[in-house]
Amino acid sequence: MSGLRNDLRLALDRVAFARAAGLFNPDPWQTAVLRSRRKQKILNTSRQIGKSTVISGLCLHKALYTPESNTYVFAPTEKQAKETFAKIARFYRAYVERDPTDALRSAVSYEKDPIRNVNKMGLKLPNGSKISAMPGTDASSRGFTADLLIIDEAAFARNAFYDAIRPSLAVSNGDVILASTPNGKRGFFYGEWSEGDDWERFEVPANLCPRITDAFLRAELKRMGERHYLQEYFCQFAQAEDSVFQTEVIADAFGDEDVLPLWDD
């Protein structure tokens, strides 16, 4: 492990790290995400595209090559947070198999956070870095500083949670990644994707994944109908079915034009 950890090439190239550490062989879109140096990244992806895989690789690389760093992964539910953390832990096990000495001084924990009142999963590395995963609630979003902040399935998280968690990046000048399949034209994920400043955007439809076949997609289109199919597999933000007015109509009603007074002064 010491060889990998002290390899400057792997510290600078996350793609080379993913391969050398035996984690995964990145698809082209995953390669682009891994090599991006932008502070804010947003991933609008198909289902089953490999989103959690690239997230896990980024988390582990940050922890290994930035000593004393704090990485936080949030998901809408505890089950989803556990699934993402399980992949991070699995990647770390694959990493230490190359040289098991580091594993003796690392620690994996599953514990109740008494302050935030959520179950938190954690991985502490010998260099002092920590990776924590937990469900995203208003309570869990306060009281910490993040060097890397990831919100998985961000389209399904509450706006209040996002507003409360952003200050965790203020002092650290940390990186933030929003990743999700769309969930309608609403919420902070849609807002940042469509209008947010200083984001590097990655749109990853199902046809960019070599493991998703055309036959499967045809069957899903027939089963789901076009509206849900395009949202689940082709990154389209669907209009809510119960909406009386289209989102664009509502937005146009609040344009930038000056409102004229009804009466003269």
KEVEX-715943 format. One record per atom (N, C-alpha, C, O): residue in one letter; x, y, z. Coordinates in pm, whole numbers, plus 50000, padded with zeros to 5 digits. Layout:
AXYZ
...
***
This chain:
M500814988050000
M500005000050000
M500845012450000
M500495022549938
S501985011650072
S502825023550079
S503275027649940
S503435039549913
G503485017749850
G503875021149715
G502795029049643
G503085039049578
L501545024649654
L500445031749591
L500235045449654
L500055055349583
R500265046049785
R499985058549854
R501045069049824
R500735080949821
N502275064849803
N503365074249781
N503675076449632
N504655083049598
D502845071049546
D503035072549402
D502425085849358
D501205087449358
L503275095349320
L502795108649282
L501875108049161
L500915115749151
R502145098949070
R501295097748951
R499865094248989
R498925099748932
L499705085249085
L498355081249127
L497685092349207
L496465093749203
A498475100049280
A497905111249354
A497345121749260
A496355128349291
L497975123349143
L497555133549048
L496535128448947
L495795136448890
D496475115548926
D495605109848822
D494655099848885
D495045088548915
R493415103748905
R492435095048971
R492075083048884
R491715072448937
V492165084448754
V491875073148665
V492945062448681
V492625050648695
A494195066548680
A495285056948702
A495165050448839
A495445038548854
F494755058148938
F494555052649073
F493475041949073
F493675031149130
A492335044749011
A491235035049009
A491675021848948
A491275011148993
R492495022648845
R492965010448779
R494055003548861
R494004991348881
A495025011148909
A496155005248981
A495724999149113
A496284989049157
A494725005249177
A494255000149306
A493254988749291
A492774983349391
G492934985149167
G492024973949145
G490574977249175
G489804968349210
L490184990149163
L488814994049196
L487874991549080
L486924983749093
F488114998048967
F487274996148849
F487985002048728
F488895010148742
N487554997948610
N488075003448485
N487065013548434
N486015009648383
P487335026548446
P486315036748421
P485825037048277
P486595035348182
D484505039248263
D483925042448133
D484395056448093
D484905063848177
P484245060247966
P484695073647923
P484105085048006
P484825094448039
W482815084448038
W482225095448115
W482765095548258
W482945106248317
Q483015083748314
Q483605083048448
Q485025088548447
Q485455095048542
T485755085948340
T487095091548325
T487055106748328
T487895113148391
A486075112548258
A485945127248255
A485665132748394
A486215143048432
V484795125948469
V484475130548605
V485705129248695
V486015138548770
L486385118048689
L487555115848774
L488655126048747
L489375130048839
R488795130148623
R489885139248588
R489515154048602
R490365162748590
S488255156748629
S487825170648646
S488425176648773
S488475170048877
R488875189048764
R489415196248880
R488495207548924
R488885215849006
R487305208148870
R486365218648908
R485875216349050
R485725205049095
K485615227349121
K485185226549261
K483755221449275
K483415214949373
Q482925224449176
Q481515220549182
Q481165212249059
Q481305216748946
K480725200049083
K480325191148975
K478895186248999
K478505183649112
I478135185148890
I476775180048900
I476585169148796
I476845171248677
L476145157548842
L475995145748756
L474515142648739
L473845138448834
N474015144548619
N472635141348584
N472685128348504
N473085128348388
T472285117348567
T472585104248510
T471375095248498
T470345097048564
S471525085548411
S470585074448401
S470675065648526
S471635066348602
R469655057648545
R469725047248647
R470765036848606
R470965034248487
Q471435030948705
Q472365019748685
Q473485023048587
Q473925014548509
I473945035448591
I474965039848496
I476385038548552
I477355039248476
G476505036648685
G477825036248747
G478125048648829
G479295051848854
K477075055648870
K477235068048946
K477875065549082
K478825072449119
S477365055749156
S477915053149289
S479345047849281
S480125049549374
T479675041549170
T481045036549151
T482035048049142
T483065048049208
V481715057949059
V482645069149043
V482675077749170
V483725083149205
I481535079049239
I481495086249366
I482415079549468
I483185086349536
S482335066449477
S483155059049573
S484645060549543
S485455061949634
G484995060249414
G486385062149376
G486905075949414
G488045077249460
L486075086149394
L486465099749431
L486655101149582
L487605107449628
C485745095049658
C485845095649804
C487145089449854
C487845095349936
L487445077649804
L488635070549852
L489915077749811
L490845078749890
H489955082849689
H491145090149645
H491365102549731
H492495105349771
K490305109849760
K490415121849844
K490975118149981
K491875124850032
A490435107750041
A490855103850175
A492305099150179
A493035102150273
L492715091850078
L494065086250078
L495145096650050
L496215096250109
Y494855105849959
Y495895114949913
Y495765129149968
Y496555137949933
T494775131550054
T494665144350125
T494565141250273
T493465139850326
P495695140250343
P495685136650485
P494815146250568
P494725158150539
E494185140650670
E493345148150763
E492105154050696
E491485163250750
S491735148950579
S490565154450510
S489285147850560
S489295136650612
N488185155050545
N486875150150586
N485945149750464
N485655159950403
T485495137750432
T484575135750320
T483225131450376
T483145122450460
Y482175137750329
Y480815134550374
Y479965130850254
Y479925137950154
V479275119550267
V478345114950164
V476955114350225
V476735107650326
F476015121350163
F474635121250209
F473735115250102
F473965116949983
A472715108250148
A471695102650059
A470335104850126
A470275106950247
P469255104450049
P467935107450108
P467525098050221
P466825102250313
T467935085350215
T467535075750318
T468755068650375
T469825068550314
E468575062650492
E469665055150553
E470065043250466
E471245040050454
K469085036650405
K469375025150320
K470265029250203
K471225022250171
Q469965040450139
Q470775045050027
Q472175049050073
Q473165046350004
A472265055350190
A473575059050243
A474415046550272
A475615046350245
K473785036250326
K474485023750354
K474995017250227
K476105011850224
E474185017650121
E474595011449995
E475825018449936
E476745011849888
T475815031749941
T476975039049890
T478205036549975
T479295034449922
F478035036650108
F479165034250197
F479715020150179
F480925018050188
A478835010450155
A479284996650135
A480224995750015
A481194988250018
K479935003449910
K480825003249794
K482155010049827
K483205005349783
I482115020949903
I483365027449945
I484225017750026
I485425016550004
A483585010850121
A484305001250205
A484844989650121
A485944984750145
R484064985350022
R484504974549933
R485724979049852
R486664971249833
F485714991349805
F486874996549732
F488094997349823
F489214994449780
Y487875001449947
Y489015002350038
Y489614988550065
Y490824987050073
R488754978450077
R489264964750096
R490064960249975
R491114953849989
A489584963749855
A490334960249734
A491694967349733
A492704961749690
Y491684979549781
Y492924987349787
Y493934981049883
Y495104979449849
V493484977450004
V494434972250103
V494904958150069
V495904953550124
E494204951249982
E494684938049939
E496014939049867
E496774929349861
R496314950849811
R497604952649744
R498744953049844
R499884949549811
D498454957349966
D499434957650075
D498634959050204
D498194970050236
P498444948250281
P497514948350394
P497984956150517
P497254956650616
T499164962150515
T499664968650636
T498774980050681
T498584981950801
D498234987750588
D497384999050626
D496094994550694
D495575001650780
A495594983050657
A494314978450711
A494374976650862
A493344977550929
L495564973950915
L495684971751058
L495424984351139
L495104983551257
R495554995851074
R495385008451147
R494165016351100
R493985027851138
S493335010251018
S492115016950974
S490945011851057
S491045001451123
A489855019051052
A488695015151133
A487415018551060
A487235029651010
V486515008751054
V485185010850997
V484195010951112
V484265002451201
S483275020551111
S482325021751222
S480915023651171
S480675029951068
Y479975018051246
Y478545020451225
Y477995024651361
Y477945016651454
E477595037151372
E477225042051504
E476125052451496
E475865058351391
K475485054551609
K474475064951621
K475165078151651
K475955079151744
D474855088351571
D475375101751597
D474435108451695
D473315112051657
P474845110451821
P473935115651922
P473525130151898
P472455134451942
I474355137651827
I474045151651802
I473035152951687
I472065160451697
R473285145651580
R472425146751462
R471275136751462
R470385137451377
N471305127151557
N470235117351571
N470035109051444
N468895106451404
V471125105151381
V471075096351265
V472135085551281
V473095087251357
N471955074551210
N472965064151206
N474035068051104
N473725070750987
K475275068451148
K476375072951063
K477345061551040
K477705054251133
M477765060050914
M478765050150879
M480075057450855
M480095068050792
G481175052050904
G482425059250891
G483615050350862
G483655038650901
L484585055950793
L485865049450765
L486965059250801
L487045070150744
K487805055550895
K488935063950936
K490225057550889
K490485045850918
L491025065150818
L492265060150761
L493465063750848
L493395072850930
P494575056550830
P495765059250911
P496315073350898
P496985078150989
N496045080150787
N496565093750768
N495665104350831
N495875116250811
G494655099950906
G493765109250974
G492545113250895
G491685120350947
S492445108950771
S491275112350690
S490075104050733
S490205092850782
K488895109850713
K487655103050747
K486665104050632
K486575114250564
I485935093150611
I484805092950519
I483575089450600
I483545079250669
S482555097850593
S481315095450668
S480145095350571
S480095103350477
A479205086250593
A477995085450512
A476795084750604
A476805077650704
M475755092150570
M474555092450654
M473375097650574
M473565103750469
P472165095350624
P470995100950555
P470955116050568
P471355121650671
G470495122650464
G470445137150464
G469175142350527
G468095141750467
T469285147550647
T468165153750716
T468555167950755
T469735171550750
D467585175950793
D467905189550837
D468855189350956
D469735197850968
A468685179551046
A469545178651164
A470945174051128
A471925178851187
S471075164851032
S472385159350998
S473235169050917
S474425166450895
S472655179950872
S473355188850780
S474165199650849
S474775207950781
R474195199850982
R474845210851053
R475985205751142
R476015194151183
G476925214851169
G477935211951270
G479175204851222
G479815197951301
F479545206151094
F480765199751047
F481355207850933
F480705216550874
T482615204750902
T483315210950789
T483725200050692
T484275189850733
A483445202050564
A483695191750463
A484755196350364
A484715207550314
D485715187550338
D486665189750229
D486095184650097
D486405189949990
L485275174350106
L484535169249991
L483135165750038
L482955157850130
L482145171849974
L480745169750009
L480035163749889
L480055169449780
I479395152249910
I478665145649802
I477225143449846
I476975138049954
I476295147549763
I474885144849786
I474415135449676
I474255139449561
D474185122949713
D473735112749618
D472215113049610
D471535115949709
E471685110149492
E470245111249466
E469735124949513
E468725126049583
A470455135249472
A470175148849519
A468805153849476
A468225162349544
A468265148849366
A466945153349321
A465845149449418
A464735154749410
F466135140349510
F465125135649605
F465355141149746
F464655137449840
A466335150149760
A466625156249890
A465885169549904
A465505175749805
R465675173750028
R464925185850056
R465755198450031
R466965198550053
N465085208849986
N465765221649967
N466345226950098
N467445232450099
A465605225150208
A466085230050338
A467375223050378
A468255229350437
F467495210350347
F468735203050374
F469905209050296
F470975211250352
Y469705211850170
Y470765217450086
Y471185231250135
Y472375234250142
D470215239550169
D470535252850220
D471345252050349
D472245260150372
A471015242350434
A471695241050563
A473095235250550
A473955237850633
I473325227350446
I474605220250436
I475665228150360
I476855225450376
R475275237550278
R476245245050199
R477315252050284
R478475252550243
P476975257650402
P478015264250482
P479145255050527
P480185259950571
S478965241850519
S480045232650558
S481265233950468
S482345229050502
L481115240650353
L482215242550259
L482895256050274
L483915258550210
A482345264650358
A482785278650362
A484245280050405
A485015286950338
V484635273750514
V485995275250567
V486985266550491
V488115270750465
S486575254550456
S487475245050390
S487685248150242
S488645243350181
N486785256250184
N486775258150038
N486735244649969
N487435242149871
G485885235850023
G485825222149976
G485095220549844
G484505229949791
D485165208349793
D484495204749668
D483105199249698
D482875193549805
V482195200949603
V480845195649618
V480435188649490
V480695193449379
I479785177149507
I479265169549393
I477795166449420
I477455160549523
L476935170449328
L475535166349330
L475355155749223
L475775157549109
A474745144549259
A474575133649165
A473175127949178
A472705125549289
S472505125849064
S471145120849074
S470575117348937
S471045122248834
T469565108948940
T468605107948831
T467585119048851
T467255122048966
P467075125348746
P466115136248764
P464855131748838
P464495119948839
N464205141448899
N462945139048970
N462005150848947
N461515156949042
G461765154048822
G460875164948788
G461565178448790
G462715179748834
K460845188448742
K461375202048735
K461125209348865
K460335218748872
R461805204748969
R461635210649101
R462865207449184
R463645198449151
G463035214749293
G464105211949387
G465435217949347
G465605222949236
F466385217449441
F467675223749420
F468505216949312
F469295223549245
F468325203749294
F469105196949190
F468725202349052
F469595205348971
Y467445203449026
Y466995209048899
Y467425223548886
Y467845227848778
G467325231148996
G467715245148991
G469185247148960
G469535255648878
E470055239349024
E471495240548999
E471845235748858
E472705241548791
W471175225048814
W471445219848680
W471045229948573
W471785231948476
S469915236248588
S469385244948483
S469905259348492
S470025266048389
E470215264148613
E470555278248627
E471755281048718
E472185292548727
G472295271148786
G473345273648883
G474645278648821
G474985275048708
D475355287048895
D476625292648848
D477795283648887
D477765276948991
D478815283548803
D480105277248834
D480025262148856
D480785256648936
W479125255448786
W479035240848792
W479595234748664
W479345239748554
E480335223948680
E480645215548564
E479585204748556
E479395197148651
R478895204148444
R477745195448430
R478095183148347
R478745184148243
F477665171548395
F477855158848325
F476485152448303
F475815148648399
E476075151448180
E474815144648146
E475155130848092
E475865129547993
V474625120548158
V475055106848127
V473825098148102
V473335091748196
P473315097647979
P472175089047948
P472565074447940
P473755071047936
A471565065947938
A471795051447944
A472595046147827
A473325036347841
N472465052447711
N473175047247594
N474685049347601
N475415044747513
L475165056347705
L476615057647725
L477185046547811
L478405045947832
C476325037847860
C476795026647943
C476825013847859
C475765009347815
P477975008047837
P478054995947754
P477364983847816
P477144973947747
R477034984547944
R476404973148011
R474874973448004
R474214963748042
I474304984347954
I472854985347937
I472544982947790
I473004990447703
T471784972647761
T471544968647623
T470364976147561
T469484981047631
D470384976947428
D469264983047356
D467974975347380
D466904981247389
A468074962147389
A466884953947412
A466234957347546
A465014958247556
F467054959147648
F466514962947779
F465834976447772
F464744978147827
L466444986147706
L465864999447697
L464554999347620
L463615006347656
R464474991547514
R463214990647439
R462104984947526
R460964989547522
A462444974847605
A461444968847694
A461004978747802
A459824979247836
E461934986647854
E461594996647955
E460705007647898
E459785012247965
L460975011947776
L460135022147712
L458705017147697
L457755024547722
K458565004747656
K457224998947641
K456534997647776
K455325000047787
R457274994047878
R456694991848011
R456325004948080
R455275005848143
M457185015048070
M457045027248149
M456295038348078
M455675046748144
G456345038547948
G455855050147875
G456975060447859
G457945060447935
E456825069047759
E457915077947722
E458315087647833
E459515089847854
R457345093447904
R457645103748002
R458595098548111
R459645104448136
H458215087648175
H459045082248282
H460335076148227
H461385077048291
Y460255070248111
Y461435064148050
Y462535074448025
Y463695072148057
L462155085947969
L463145096247941
L463745101948068
L464915105848069
Q462955102548175
Q463485107648301
Q464425097448367
Q465485101148417
E464045084948367
E464825074648435
E466115071048361
E467125067848424
Y466075071548228
Y467205066548151
Y467885076848061
Y469005074448014
F467235088348036
F467825097947943
F467855112147996
F467825121847920
C467925113448129
C468315125948195
C467355137548171
C467735149148187
Q466105134548134
Q465135145048109
Q464325148048235
Q463855138848301
F464175160748268
F463385164848384
F461925165648343
F461525174648269
A461135156248391
A459725155448350
A458895165548427
A459135168148544
Q457895171048357
Q456915179748423
Q456055171248515
Q455645160248477
A455775176148636
A454915168948729
A453545166748667
A452975175948608
E453015154648680
E451755151248617
E450575159148672
E449605161648601
D450665163248800
D449555170348862
D449705185448853
D448955192748918
S450675190348773
S450875204748761
S449855210748667
S449665205848556
V449205221548709
V448215228248625
V448915236448517
V448485236648402
F450015243148554
F450765251348461
F452135245148435
F452745239548526
Q452625246248312
Q453955241748280
Q454985250248354
Q454765262148377
T456115244148390
T457165251348463
T457625263648387
T457855274148448
E457765262548255
E458235273848176
E457245285448179
E457645297048179
V455945282348183
V454935292748189
V455035300348321
V454935312648324
I455225292948430
I455365299248561
I456605308048565
I456565319248617
A457715302948510
A458965310748510
A458805323648430
A459285334148471
D458115322748315
D457915334648232
D457085345148303
D457225357048276
A456215340748392
A455365350148464
A456145358648562
A455665369048607
F457355354248596
F458205361648689
F459495365748618
F460595362548662
G459335372748508
G460485377048429
G461195388848492
G460885392948603
D462155394048418
D462975405048470
D462415418848438
D462975428948480
E461305419348363
E460765432348323
E460275440148444
E459785434348541
D460405453348435
D459895461948542
D458375461448544
D457735461148439
V457825461448663
V456375461648679
V455915476148682
V456375483848766
L455015479948593
L454525493648586
L453485496148693
L452685487348722
P453475508048753
P452465511048855
P451075512248794
P450925515948678
L450065509048875
L448685510148828
L448215524548822
L447385528048739
W448745532848910
W448345546848913
W449575555748909
W450655551948955
D449395567548854
D450465577548859
D450565583248999
D449565584749069
D451795586549038
D451975592949169
D451375606949167
D451425614049268
***
